[in-house]
Amino acid sequence: MDAQAERPSGALVSPAAARNVEPILTRLRAHLPRTGRVLEIAAGSGQHAVAFSTALPGLEWTPSDPSPEARASIAAWAAEAGPTNLRPPLALDCLDQGSWPTQDFDALVCINMIHISPWTATEGLMGLAERVLPAPGGLLYLYGPYREADRPLAPSNAAFDDSLKARDPAWGLRDRDEVVALARAHGLALTLRAEMPAQNLSLVFRRV
């Protein structure tokens, strides 16, 4: 049975999310704490939230997304297959500090948001991380494609960048060094850069 047929009513299906679950989970297992609270930013369809919270039962996993459609999808997937450690989705928008949670989290996970949003959303993400992650040691995990000054841009990523900018001129692949510098300004140090499938990167930051 295909994913479209299996999805619960009201749930969205992201082929990319289905493809990258296992590679990302491998990184998360290596760097997330065994127990604690995780906030997922821009959780989208909710497929990641269900998969990761199921695979990491010691973590309380809270997904979030500014889109009502995405939150409905997250809730639908959670009702169908979500474990008890998966919390209801929050209406969190990195551009709106009034929507940010007041409690602390041990880790933030943000997958495929930075290039599909304006730069101000990345600025908001770093401000949120500074506010809710403990220092020292709180973890921020980013996944997605980046431009890197010391490496040629893959043709597939160049084409993807062009397509993003055609959809919205404020979108596009970000320069890794600019993201690292912004993180540093918010008390976050890059501790890992790892190459991932399909020309993506995992970036791990820690609060200092």
Backbone hydrogen bonds, N-H to C=O, Kabsch-Sander energy under -0.5 kcal/mol:
donor,donor_aa,acceptor,acceptor_aa,energy
6,E,2,D,-1.7
7,R,3,A,-1.4
11,A,8,P,-2.0
18,A,14,S,-2.0
19,R,15,P,-2.0
20,N,16,A,-2.2
21,V,17,A,-0.8
24,I,20,N,-2.1
25,L,21,V,-2.8
26,T,22,E,-2.1
27,R,23,P,-1.3
28,L,24,I,-2.6
29,R,25,L,-2.8
30,A,26,T,-1.2
31,H,27,R,-1.2
31,H,28,L,-0.6
32,L,28,L,-3.0
36,G,58,G,-1.1
38,V,60,E,-2.9
39,L,107,A,-2.4
40,E,38,V,-0.5
40,E,62,T,-2.8
41,I,39,L,-0.6
41,I,109,V,-2.9
43,A,64,S,-3.4
46,G,43,A,-1.6
50,V,46,G,-2.1
51,A,47,Q,-2.3
52,F,48,H,-3.4
53,S,49,A,-2.1
54,T,50,V,-1.8
55,A,51,A,-2.0
56,L,52,F,-1.7
59,L,56,L,-1.9
60,E,36,G,-3.1
61,W,59,L,-0.8
61,W,85,N,-2.5
62,T,38,V,-3.0
62,T,60,E,-0.6
64,S,40,E,-0.9
65,D,90,L,-2.3
71,R,67,S,-2.4
72,A,68,P,-2.3
73,S,69,E,-1.9
74,I,70,A,-2.8
75,A,71,R,-2.4
76,A,72,A,-2.0
77,W,73,S,-2.7
78,A,74,I,-2.6
79,A,75,A,-2.3
80,E,76,A,-1.6
81,A,77,W,-3.0
82,G,78,A,-2.1
86,L,83,P,-1.6
87,R,61,W,-3.0
87,R,85,N,-0.6
90,L,63,P,-2.3
92,L,90,L,-1.5
96,D,93,D,-2.0
97,Q,95,L,-0.5
99,S,96,D,-2.1
100,W,97,Q,-1.4
105,F,132,V,-2.4
106,D,37,R,-2.1
107,A,37,R,-1.5
108,L,139,L,-2.6
109,V,39,L,-2.3
110,C,141,Y,-2.7
111,I,41,I,-0.7
112,N,143,Y,-2.8
116,I,113,M,-1.3
117,S,114,I,-0.5
121,A,118,P,-1.8
122,T,118,P,-0.8
123,E,119,W,-2.1
124,G,120,T,-2.2
125,L,121,A,-2.4
126,M,122,T,-2.3
127,G,123,E,-1.9
128,L,124,G,-2.7
129,A,125,L,-2.5
130,E,126,M,-2.2
131,R,127,G,-1.6
132,V,128,L,-2.6
133,L,129,A,-2.1
137,G,207,R,-2.7
138,G,134,P,-2.4
139,L,106,D,-2.0
140,L,205,F,-2.3
141,Y,108,L,-2.8
142,L,203,L,-2.8
143,Y,110,C,-1.6
144,G,201,L,-1.8
147,R,174,R,-2.8
148,E,151,R,-0.5
151,R,148,E,-1.6
158,A,154,A,-2.4
159,A,155,P,-2.4
160,F,156,S,-2.0
161,D,157,N,-2.7
162,D,158,A,-2.1
163,S,159,A,-2.1
164,L,160,F,-2.3
165,K,161,D,-2.3
166,A,162,D,-1.7
167,R,163,S,-1.3
168,D,164,L,-2.4
171,W,168,D,-2.3
172,G,115,H,-2.4
174,R,145,P,-0.5
176,R,147,R,-3.1
179,V,175,D,-2.0
180,V,176,R,-2.6
181,A,177,D,-2.4
182,L,178,E,-2.2
183,A,179,V,-2.5
184,R,180,V,-2.4
185,A,181,A,-1.8
186,H,182,L,-0.7
186,H,183,A,-1.3
187,G,184,R,-1.8
188,L,183,A,-2.1
189,A,206,R,-2.8
191,T,204,V,-3.3
192,L,204,V,-1.4
194,A,202,S,-2.5
196,M,200,N,-2.9
199,Q,196,M,-0.5
200,N,196,M,-0.7
200,N,197,P,-0.9
201,L,144,G,-2.7
202,S,194,A,-2.8
203,L,142,L,-2.7
203,L,201,L,-0.5
204,V,192,L,-2.2
205,F,140,L,-2.7
206,R,189,A,-2.2
207,R,138,G,-2.5
208,V,187,G,-2.2
